[in-house]
Amino acid sequence: MASATTAASKKIGDIDLLCINTIRTLSMDAVQKANSGHPGTPMALAPVAYTLWQDFLNYDPADANWPNRDRFVLSVGHASMLLYSLIHLTGVRAVNEHEDRNAPALTIEDLQHFRQLDSKTPGHPEYRMTSGVETTTGPLGQGCGNSVGLAMAQRYLAQRYNKPGFELFNYHVFVLAGDGDMMEGVSGEAASMAGHLRLGNLTWIYDSNHITIEGGTDLAFDEDVGKRFAAYGWDVQHVEDANDLVAMQEALAHAKSVIDRPCFIQVHSVIGYGAPTKAGTNKAHGEALGVEEIRGAKRFYGWPEESSFLVPDGVYQHFAGGIGKRGAERRGAWLSLLARYKEQYPALAAELEMMNQHTLPAGWDADIPSFPADAKGLASRDSSQKVLNAIAPHVPWMLGGAADLAPSTKSNMTFAGADSFEADHYGGRNLHFGIREHAMGSICNGLALSALRPYGSGFLIFSDYMKAPIRLSAIMELPVLYIFTHDSIGVGEDGPTHQPIEQLVSLRSIPGMIVIRPGDANEVAEAWRHVMTLKEQPACLILSRQTMPTLDRGKYAPAAGLKHGAYILADAEGGDPEVILMATGTELNLAVGAYETLKSEGIRARVVSFPSWELFEAQPAEYRHSVLPPHITARVSIEQASTIGWDRYIGSSGAAIGMHSFGASAPLAALLKKFGFTPEAVVEVARKQAGHG
Ligand SMILES: Cc1ncc(C[n+]2csc(CCOP(=O)(O)OP(=O)(O)O)c2C)c(N)n1
């Protein structure tokens, strides 16, 4: 254990205690009024959070978006009232688009509407809903994972944009985490990576209160967490009593002084501190304390027992004179630094502007290749790599990597200067997540929260390992790009453990997620062209390991149709189609082959390339009906995945060629035959649909 260095610890006075008890009682009162929530942890951690915010956090409540602000992540999202109380008491101003800008982010009335419909104080902190909330937390461990992305972003920004005399980015990332966070695997993955990357700008404060929902942590958890973090390469300190403000100040001062490794502060606290019968028990964790218990706690704090939502005189002013004053000074100095930076480094300043506005530089897509028709073609993972490397040099704030699969997912940036992001080179753009899919997703969210454009890649099958952060990208409306390859039974000999079946429909079922499975190299190019313009939506690119022909776009419709989600690739001649064939990815070529055969037999068919359900659903009904006319009910979908969902497009009488079981380990040709993905099988189904069977 590293010893705490001496800090410039200030004297603790009555006003400090008054502020702390205000946080505690606001939290208790809000949970009581809602009759729902988690009072115990805010009561226990109020002194810790107070010390951090009031004495350390470089944060200007007047601008919660200031790019160089220290980040505070409440990974124990269930203790949301702790954060809401701080946002209110420090006078954070609203900055989100839908909010009344510059009004207080949270008023006392907002605290009184805790957990109510449309309130700004939902059960768990939600990014974009409440200014001052840096990330959505609640699923335990995610805040920890996000924080590593936030810290990596600072390191990248500092490396690229800081110049002698211009330290534009030097912020620190602080996390409050609990036993639940420490038990979740994602925090271990993320901590291991943070230790490897020697992220000295990251501090996790671990609230060790030995209580979770079922009771004592000894029911399930007895390792020495501090030793684990020491083994990860973190600096580890202990604070024996969460109420010891001096010890907390010293620990935080030490954490800020350590610059070559992340810091871990294990704080010992009593959940529900001050509650007469529930303190130190799981009864203080997740329910309102009850009127009598609250009275008793208030008595213990020396608080008026009958008061409710009381903010005593002097509390707002005290915060204003601490975090408020310090933040305003720091931000003021930073803004003048930025003004001088703009004069001296106009090109870099312009980059920062674009990055923060989520716009793209002129000509960002100028080098995207157009792929000539080719019967053999190439795997979509390969065309994707070409397109990625045509775009990324133009967008220096785009960073990404894989969970140890970059040679397979073809997600490496290969141009000069792309390099690897490592502890001795934070300017690298290729991220090596190691075999840590869950942390990869969570870190990508942290990078996107920092206005960078991240991508993470892996095999589609392992998207299951990172479903929670993928879902959170969508909830937070973050433009994270997920590149998933090896997208079907086409994986062949690796067998059912590696062959995705239900993953595609599962990703498509996430509200707000854009899933694109392009059907040839030019559709891959169009897919990238589209996803790069997304500002508030995550996307999944679903790519193949095996080759697919590059279609002759002189003969078939241009790939630009991809932006509509589905488009007519080839149509019937001489009348309405007798059957519509819809396909995605590698199966598009099967549809085209079947179309040509049917044509030679005099059967009128239409091929609809259908790379993205979500983009298609966003089209006006008129367009959708032009592609899939309601009166043409003979329809076939072809996709090497679960057929669930295709009924939406094939209707009740159509046929879905897809997977109805797990796959198998065998050479691809054998699998295609076994599971019905041959030209003959498709033609037969189509013929039947068209009434010629
Ligand atoms: C991934 C995940 N699993 C389960 C939960 C449900 N849950 C919320 S709080 C909690 C217990 C957390 O214990 P701890 O971190 O010690 O918090 P404290 O009791 O100190 O408030 C659990 C299991 C969750 N929010 N996220």
PDBQT file of the ligand as one rigid body, heavy atoms in Angstrom, charges set to zero:
ROOT
HETATM    1  C1  LIG A 701     -24.958  -5.533 -13.518  1.00  0.00    +0.000 C 
HETATM    2  C2  LIG A 701     -25.887  -5.323 -12.359  1.00  0.00    +0.000 A 
HETATM    3  N1  LIG A 701     -26.307  -6.381 -11.649  1.00  0.00    +0.000 NA
HETATM    4  C3  LIG A 701     -27.169  -6.208 -10.631  1.00  0.00    +0.000 A 
HETATM    5  C4  LIG A 701     -27.625  -4.967 -10.308  1.00  0.00    +0.000 A 
HETATM    6  C5  LIG A 701     -28.636  -4.792  -9.187  1.00  0.00    +0.000 C 
HETATM    7  N2  LIG A 701     -28.011  -4.128  -8.031  1.00  0.00    +0.000 N 
HETATM    8  C6  LIG A 701     -28.132  -2.828  -7.795  1.00  0.00    +0.000 A 
HETATM    9  S1  LIG A 701     -27.302  -2.317  -6.462  1.00  0.00    +0.000 SA
HETATM   10  C7  LIG A 701     -26.767  -3.874  -6.133  1.00  0.00    +0.000 A 
HETATM   11  C8  LIG A 701     -25.903  -4.146  -4.935  1.00  0.00    +0.000 C 
HETATM   12  C9  LIG A 701     -24.708  -3.300  -5.014  1.00  0.00    +0.000 C 
HETATM   13  O1  LIG A 701     -23.979  -3.379  -3.848  1.00  0.00    +0.000 OA
HETATM   14  P1  LIG A 701     -22.903  -2.264  -3.541  1.00  0.00    +0.000 P 
HETATM   15  O2  LIG A 701     -22.130  -1.968  -4.761  1.00  0.00    +0.000 OA
HETATM   16  O3  LIG A 701     -22.176  -2.691  -2.337  1.00  0.00    +0.000 OA
HETATM   17  O4  LIG A 701     -23.769  -0.997  -3.268  1.00  0.00    +0.000 OA
HETATM   18  P2  LIG A 701     -24.268  -0.493  -1.852  1.00  0.00    +0.000 P 
HETATM   19  O5  LIG A 701     -25.003  -1.637  -1.204  1.00  0.00    +0.000 OA
HETATM   20  O6  LIG A 701     -23.071  -0.098  -1.105  1.00  0.00    +0.000 OA
HETATM   21  O7  LIG A 701     -25.165   0.646  -2.179  1.00  0.00    +0.000 OA
HETATM   22  C10 LIG A 701     -27.237  -4.761  -7.085  1.00  0.00    +0.000 A 
HETATM   23  C11 LIG A 701     -26.965  -6.212  -7.085  1.00  0.00    +0.000 C 
HETATM   24  C12 LIG A 701     -27.168  -3.892 -11.072  1.00  0.00    +0.000 A 
HETATM   25  N3  LIG A 701     -27.556  -2.638 -10.845  1.00  0.00    +0.000 N 
HETATM   26  N4  LIG A 701     -26.276  -4.091 -12.062  1.00  0.00    +0.000 NA
ENDROOT
TORSDOF 0
